[in-house]
Amino acid sequence: MTNALIYNSLGYPILSVVLLTPLAGAACCFFIRNQTVLKFWGLLVTLMTAALSLPLWTAFDRTTADYQFVEQLDWFPSIGLSYQLGVDGISVLLVLLTTLIMPLCILCSWKYIEHRLAEFIFVILAMETAMIGVFVSMNTVLFYIFWEAMLIPMYLLIAVWGGPRKDYAAIKFFLYTFIGSIFFLVAIVALRVKTGTFFIPDLMAAEYSFAWQAWIFAACALAFAVKIPMFPFHTWLPAAHVEAPTAGSVILASILLKMGGYGFLRFCLPMAPQATEMFAPFLIALSLVGILYGGYLALGQNDIKKLIAYSSVGHMGFVTLGIFLLNDEGVKGAMLQMINHGITTGALFICIGIIYERTHSRDIGDNSALGMFMPVYVTFLGIFSLSSLAFPGTNSFVGEFLVLMGAFRSQPLVGAIAIPGAILAAAYMLRLLQKMVWASSDGHIHHHDEVVLEGGHGEDHGHGRKLWDLDLRETACLTFLVVFVFWIGLNPQPVLSVMDASVTHLLEQVAAGQGTAEALTGH
């Protein structure tokens, strides 16, 4: 039941071009001495990569689950290792999400990053290559190389350009994810010994005993649960988000957390279907705990970044819940939720970065009553907050709705337990919105009697707080993401059609492995 391979249909190696363009751009950073030119160079390279990736959307064949745009070159023939790239309907969406988010990471750092700029641009571009590499790799060794390569740039982003506790956050992030990756490496070696191949489609089609499946599933799941992150492996996330610069938080929220969900779909479900069936109730239970626990902790936060970080734990709980429901609505909802979370939460971290550059505080109380001085900013904040709480008409609503549909279709009790998570999301996002737009925690407009308007800017003489509304660069960043909020929210079919064949094929693989196809697919 292995997928067929559709070799490069565009006539040129598009995946290698998209993969290597940021790396080539990174290599040039140290030859550019002018700081402004460096910023424009980083922006140009990320925009070029995004433009080069667009044919993946327009030329992708939505009628097949086959791997497309496949490239294959011998690497180490003596051990059967090749350079193999390809995308299906699951990975192509994550590649596009990556290339479209990265220019925003340069733009949101335009004024904030002032020291070691060449190194910063280098790290951002190297990070982009590593993340794309994970999604396009078709053999386990290449996948693992890019998987590990992501750790170093993200560690540097936090450790060099992070906040006051950056060393603690960077080391915690590195240790959690590195230790999780060791279990994944053990699984890769075991799969090679068992099957004699590194080729992922062949590994998906191979048959394993139940004992092998259980060990493979456990080893892979530990690595992916840390990355996504699932409760109780989530504790590295708030520290990393709080201490990371805005670009680091955007990359973490928009792309890095998706690696775990992608790993579950690429390795655990197709290679260990019987073990997946056995472990699914346990993972669904952890997902529900994550949804409720993340929402509860977010409700009590006064640090805006911590609030959004804990909300991510809840949102990722919906992703893992959808994956392990093992039905069509659940898996599609999980995939869509990964895309939506990347757009919405990335946008919220950009919003936080914008206000932090003005007030030098992430405390909700220090950033209240912004509606008086920043009407454009609070309009964007309102849209992304509504999207985060899954308001109908926005992108997140579609993803969560599909996951809940999948839950009520197969396990109504699970759906009923997840509903309070959606209510908690509404509570903490509306609390954040109310306090930042209108009033402080005591119900009064904070600093109101101390703020004067000078030249269109609000200046707080008592606290050194200077407020001015969005400039063209900031407005362009947020407008770009607003388009996706409403496009997916009002018309999700174009995105769902890309993943449709691949998700159906994945569920057929799982069902065939379990011997219960009818029960899983409902057909």
GIKAWO-V195370 format. One record per helix or strand of 2 or more residues. SS is the DSSP state (helix for helix, strand for strand). FROM is the first residue (numbers start at 1). TO is the last residue. If there is no record, write none. Layout:
((SS & FROM & TO) (SS & FROM & TO))
This chain:
((strand & 5 & 7) (helix & 14 & 31) (helix & 35 & 53) (helix & 55 & 58) (strand & 67 & 76) (helix & 77 & 79) (strand & 81 & 87) (helix & 91 & 107) (helix & 117 & 136) (helix & 140 & 161) (helix & 166 & 195) (helix & 200 & 205) (helix & 210 & 228) (helix & 235 & 243) (helix & 246 & 256) (helix & 258 & 271) (helix & 273 & 299) (helix & 304 & 325) (helix & 328 & 359) (helix & 365 & 367) (helix & 370 & 372) (helix & 375 & 388) (helix & 395 & 410) (helix & 412 & 437) (helix & 448 & 450) (strand & 451 & 454) (strand & 457 & 460) (strand & 465 & 467) (helix & 472 & 490) (helix & 493 & 514) (helix & 517 & 521))
